[in-house]
Amino acid sequence: MKKIFLLIVLAITAGGYAQTSSSLADDVAVIQSIYGKSKADLVKQYMNLTEPQASAFQKIYDEYETQRKALGQKKMQLIKDYADSYDNLDDTKAAELTDSNLKNNLDSDKLLSKTYSKVKKAVGGRNAAKFVQLEQYLQVTIRGEIQDSIPFIDEIDKSKISK
């Protein structure tokens, strides 16, 4: 199961940090054509809830996804701002981007924590833990892929080093 999720995450993030919403939608369509499932379907399959639990979970999950996607759009905008500013990044802009990125990360963690509480009440602690474990796995994997594709501030361009 982990390998399937990793492949999906890699396919979504493979286009780099300047990826647009439309190309992201294209990637999702490709993933769905390969696996025949959306992220929601994969979560549903992984959670494997009984019908009464599935209905309760789905309502909470849909609300979570709406808010998570909005935070994801903010994150993508921050990455775009970083890319646009990279060559002329001064102290003020670097601090502004870092502050905004840290706030976005905190907001994502708060959202997951709030959702965990709701899921725990609706479908129990074990199922809530499964949900959090899966979401954290996906988030960490995505963050890692994004971080790998973003140059560090003042990174040395190895192609310009003369021998």
N, C-alpha and C positions, 0 to 999 in steps of 0.2 A: 504494500500500500504506500509506504514512504517513497518508493521509487516512482510511482505514478504521480504523486504530488510534486516531487522534485522535478520531474519532466515537465509538468504543467507550469510550474513556477519558472523554470528555465526558459520555456517557450514564451511565456508572457514577458519576461525581462530581457530576452536575448537581443532585442532591438536597441538597447542602450538607454542611457538616461535621458535623452532628448526625445523620447518616443511620444507621439501625439495620441490623443484619445481615439482618433479614427484608426490608427494602426494597432492600438491596443484592442479595439473591437475586432479588427481583422484577426489578431492573434487568438482571441477568445474563440472566434468562429473556427479557426483551424483546430484548436484544441478540442472543441466540441465535435468536429468532424472526425478526428482521430479516435477519441475516447467515447464519443456519443454522449457526453455528459457535460454539464456545466459545473461550476464550483458548488452551487447549491445542491445539485444531484450527488456530487461526491461526498459532501458533508452528510447528506441524508443517508447515503449508503453506509458511511463510516459510523454514524451514530446508531443506526439500526434500532430505531425506537418502535415501540408498539403504536398502534393507531391513535389511541387517546394522547399518548405522549408526543407523537409526531406532530399532531395538530397544535398542541400547546407550544412546542419547540419552534415550529415554523413561523408562528406569529412573532416571536421574540427574535428569531434569526433574521427575518426580513427587515425588522426595524434596525437591528445591528448592522446588517449589510448596507442599508441606506446611509447610515451615519459613517460607517467605515469607508465607504466609497468616497464620501465627501472629504474625509480626512486624507484619503489617498490622492484625491485631486489637488488638495493643498500641498501635499508632499511633492507631487510632480511639478507644481508651479515653483516651489522652492528650488528644486533641482534645476529647472529651466533657468530661474533667476541666477543660480550659481554658475551655470554654464555660460550664460550671457555676460556675467561679470568677471569670469575667471581671469582673463588677461589683464584686467585693471582693478583687481580686488584690493580695496583699501581697508583700513581698520574698521571704519564705520560700517561698510557693507558686509564685511566678514562677520562682525558682531551681530548685525541685524539678521543675517541668514542663520547663524548659529542659534541665536535666541529663538527664532521662529521654528527651526528644526527641532530643538529641544521641547518647545511647547507642543508641537505636533506629536512628538513621541509620547509625551505625558498624556495628551488628550486621547491618543490611541489606547494607552494602557488603562486610563480611567474608563473608557468606553468598554473595553473587554472586561474589566472588573465589575462594572455595573451590569453588564450582560450576564456574566457568570452568576451573579446573585439571582437574577431573574430566572435563568435556566435551572439553577439549583432548586428553586422553589417549585418550578414547573415539572421537572423530570428527575430530580434527585441529584445527590452529590456526585455519584460515580459518573453519570451521564454528563453532568456539568463539567467535571474534570476532563472527560474525553473531549468535549467541545473546546475547552481552553487549551488543552494539549495540542490539538490539531491547529487551532488558530495561531498559537505561538510558534509552532513549527513552520507554518506558512509565512508568518511575519518575519521570523529570523532568517529564513531562507531568502525571502525577497529582499530584505535589508542587506543581506550579505552580497547578493548578486548586484544590487544597485551600488553598494559601496565599492565593489570590485570594478565597476565600470566608470566611476567618477575619479578624476585625478585629484590627488592631494594638493593642497595649497603649496605652491612653490615646488611642485614635483619636477624632477629633472627629466627632460625629454631625452631619453637614451639614444634616439635616432640622430640627435644633433651633436652628440659627443664625438669629437674627431679623434682619430687614433694616430 
